[in-house]
Amino acid sequence: MTLAIIALALVAGGGLAFYHLHGNGHSHEAGDELQLNAGQKWDTDQPLRVGMERIRELVSAARPDGSATEMQALASGIQQQVDYLTTNCKLSPAADENLHVMIADFLEGADLLTQKNDPQRGIAVMRKALDTYPKYFNHAGWRGLGDT
Protein backbone atom coordinates (compact mmCIF):
# COMPACT_ATOMS: atom_id res chain seq x y z
CA MET A 1 0.00 0.00 0.00
CA THR A 2 2.78 2.43 0.92
CA LEU A 3 4.56 1.70 -2.36
CA ALA A 4 1.37 2.49 -4.30
CA ILE A 5 1.01 5.81 -2.51
CA ILE A 6 4.64 6.73 -3.23
CA ALA A 7 4.25 5.78 -6.90
CA LEU A 8 1.08 7.86 -7.18
CA ALA A 9 2.81 10.83 -5.55
CA LEU A 10 5.71 10.59 -8.01
CA VAL A 11 3.36 10.43 -11.00
CA ALA A 12 1.30 13.37 -9.74
CA GLY A 13 4.44 15.31 -8.89
CA GLY A 14 5.77 14.96 -12.42
CA GLY A 15 2.51 16.24 -13.86
CA LEU A 16 2.38 19.13 -11.46
CA ALA A 17 5.94 20.06 -12.33
CA PHE A 18 4.98 20.08 -16.02
CA TYR A 19 1.87 22.11 -15.17
CA HIS A 20 3.83 24.73 -13.25
CA LEU A 21 6.58 24.94 -15.86
CA HIS A 22 4.17 25.26 -18.78
CA GLY A 23 1.51 27.39 -17.13
CA ASN A 24 -2.18 26.63 -17.02
CA GLY A 25 -4.94 26.93 -19.58
CA HIS A 26 -5.99 30.35 -18.45
CA SER A 27 -2.77 32.31 -18.17
CA HIS A 28 -0.81 31.48 -21.28
CA GLU A 29 1.84 33.91 -22.38
CA ALA A 30 1.27 35.90 -25.55
CA GLY A 31 1.91 33.57 -28.49
CA ASP A 32 1.18 30.57 -26.26
CA GLU A 33 -2.44 30.24 -27.39
CA LEU A 34 -3.89 27.59 -29.65
CA GLN A 35 -3.41 28.41 -33.31
CA LEU A 36 -4.34 26.75 -36.56
CA ASN A 37 -1.78 25.56 -39.10
CA ALA A 38 -2.09 28.31 -41.73
CA GLY A 39 -5.87 28.19 -41.31
CA GLN A 40 -6.01 24.37 -41.24
CA LYS A 41 -6.23 21.88 -38.40
CA TRP A 42 -3.01 20.24 -37.24
CA ASP A 43 -2.32 16.68 -38.35
CA THR A 44 -2.45 14.06 -35.63
CA ASP A 45 -0.64 10.79 -35.16
CA GLN A 46 -1.94 7.51 -33.78
CA PRO A 47 -0.62 8.06 -30.22
CA LEU A 48 -2.33 11.47 -30.05
CA ARG A 49 -5.63 10.03 -31.22
CA VAL A 50 -5.41 7.11 -28.79
CA GLY A 51 -4.44 9.30 -25.82
CA MET A 52 -7.14 11.87 -26.53
CA GLU A 53 -9.79 9.17 -26.87
CA ARG A 54 -8.73 7.74 -23.51
CA ILE A 55 -8.89 11.20 -21.91
CA ARG A 56 -12.35 11.69 -23.43
CA GLU A 57 -13.50 8.40 -21.90
CA LEU A 58 -12.16 9.36 -18.47
CA VAL A 59 -13.72 12.82 -18.49
CA SER A 60 -16.99 11.57 -19.97
CA ALA A 61 -17.45 9.18 -17.04
CA ALA A 62 -16.47 11.78 -14.40
CA ARG A 63 -19.02 13.00 -11.87
CA PRO A 64 -18.34 16.21 -9.92
CA ASP A 65 -20.01 14.66 -6.88
CA GLY A 66 -17.66 11.69 -6.91
CA SER A 67 -15.65 10.72 -3.86
CA ALA A 68 -12.13 11.92 -3.18
CA THR A 69 -10.92 8.47 -4.18
CA GLU A 70 -12.72 8.76 -7.53
CA MET A 71 -11.25 12.23 -8.10
CA GLN A 72 -7.77 10.93 -7.33
CA ALA A 73 -8.29 8.03 -9.74
CA LEU A 74 -9.48 10.44 -12.45
CA ALA A 75 -6.52 12.75 -11.90
CA SER A 76 -4.17 9.75 -12.00
CA GLY A 77 -5.77 8.53 -15.23
CA ILE A 78 -5.39 11.96 -16.81
CA GLN A 79 -1.73 12.05 -15.73
CA GLN A 80 -1.13 8.60 -17.23
CA GLN A 81 -2.57 9.73 -20.55
CA VAL A 82 -0.58 12.99 -20.49
CA ASP A 83 2.55 10.91 -19.89
CA TYR A 84 1.53 8.67 -22.80
CA LEU A 85 1.04 11.70 -25.06
CA THR A 86 4.31 13.37 -24.15
CA THR A 87 6.25 10.12 -24.56
CA ASN A 88 4.68 8.79 -27.74
CA CYS A 89 3.38 11.66 -29.89
CA LYS A 90 5.68 12.62 -32.75
CA LEU A 91 4.15 15.86 -34.04
CA SER A 92 5.73 18.77 -35.84
CA PRO A 93 7.18 21.31 -33.39
CA ALA A 94 4.35 23.80 -34.01
CA ALA A 95 1.65 21.14 -33.58
CA ASP A 96 3.42 19.94 -30.44
CA GLU A 97 3.34 23.47 -29.01
CA ASN A 98 -0.43 23.54 -29.51
CA LEU A 99 -0.78 20.13 -27.92
CA HIS A 100 1.13 21.35 -24.87
CA VAL A 101 -1.36 24.19 -24.42
CA MET A 102 -4.09 21.56 -24.23
CA ILE A 103 -2.02 19.32 -21.95
CA ALA A 104 -1.66 22.22 -19.53
CA ASP A 105 -5.45 22.47 -19.42
CA PHE A 106 -5.79 18.76 -18.62
CA LEU A 107 -3.22 19.04 -15.85
CA GLU A 108 -4.92 22.15 -14.49
CA GLY A 109 -8.17 20.18 -14.36
CA ALA A 110 -6.46 17.29 -12.56
CA ASP A 111 -4.95 19.75 -10.08
CA LEU A 112 -8.38 21.25 -9.43
CA LEU A 113 -9.79 17.76 -8.82
CA THR A 114 -7.28 16.88 -6.13
CA GLN A 115 -5.09 19.69 -4.87
CA LYS A 116 -7.68 22.46 -5.02
CA ASN A 117 -10.68 20.25 -4.12
CA ASP A 118 -12.84 21.81 -6.84
CA PRO A 119 -13.96 18.82 -8.92
CA GLN A 120 -16.77 20.67 -10.67
CA ARG A 121 -14.37 23.29 -12.02
CA GLY A 122 -11.68 20.68 -12.77
CA ILE A 123 -14.03 18.59 -14.87
CA ALA A 124 -15.31 21.72 -16.62
CA VAL A 125 -11.75 22.76 -17.56
CA MET A 126 -11.06 19.32 -19.03
CA ARG A 127 -14.42 19.20 -20.86
CA LYS A 128 -13.66 22.59 -22.42
CA ALA A 129 -10.25 21.35 -23.59
CA LEU A 130 -11.89 18.29 -25.13
CA ASP A 131 -14.46 20.49 -26.88
CA THR A 132 -11.64 22.68 -28.22
CA TYR A 133 -9.44 19.81 -29.42
CA PRO A 134 -11.31 19.03 -32.70
CA LYS A 135 -11.27 22.73 -33.65
CA TYR A 136 -7.47 22.64 -33.86
CA PHE A 137 -6.54 19.02 -34.52
CA ASN A 138 -7.60 16.80 -37.43
CA HIS A 139 -8.82 13.65 -35.68
CA ALA A 140 -10.97 11.61 -38.05
CA GLY A 141 -13.92 10.01 -36.29
CA TRP A 142 -13.58 12.17 -33.16
CA ARG A 143 -16.71 11.99 -31.02
CA GLY A 144 -17.30 14.91 -28.74
CA LEU A 145 -18.58 14.48 -25.21
CA GLY A 146 -22.17 15.07 -26.32
CA ASP A 147 -21.99 12.68 -29.29
CA THR A 148 -23.36 9.17 -29.01
C-alpha positions, 0 to 999 in steps of 0.5 A, a space after each residue: 500500500 505504501 509503495 502504491 502511494 509513493 508511486 502515485 505521488 511521483 506520478 502526480 508530482 511529475 505532472 504538477 511540475 509540467 503544469 507549473 513549468 508550462 503554465 495553465 490553460 488560463 494564463 498562457 503567455 502571448 503567443 502561447 495560445 492555440 493556433 491553426 496551421 495556416 488556417 487548417 487543423 493540425 495533423 495528428 498521429 496515432 498516439 495522439 488520437 489514442 491518448 485523446 480518446 482515452 482522456 475523453 473516456 475518463 472525463 466523460 465518465 467523471 461525476 463532480 459529486 464523486 468521492 475523493 478516491 474517484 477524483 484521485 483516480 481520475 486525476 491519476 488517469 489523466 496524468 497517465 494519458 498525459 505521460 503517454 502523449 508526451 512520450 509517444 506523440 511525434 508531431 511537428 514542433 508547431 503542432 506539439 506546441 499547440 498540444 502542450 497548451 491543451 495538456 496544460 489544461 488537462 493538468 490544471 483540471 487534474 490539479 483542481 480535482 485533487 489539490 484544489 478540491 474543486 472537482 466541478 471546475 476541474 471537470 469543466 476545464 477538461 471538458 472545455 479542452 476536449 471540446 476545443 481539441 477538434 477545432 485545432 486538430 484533425 482527428 478523423 472520427 472524433 466523437 465529442 462528449 455530447 456525441 453518441 
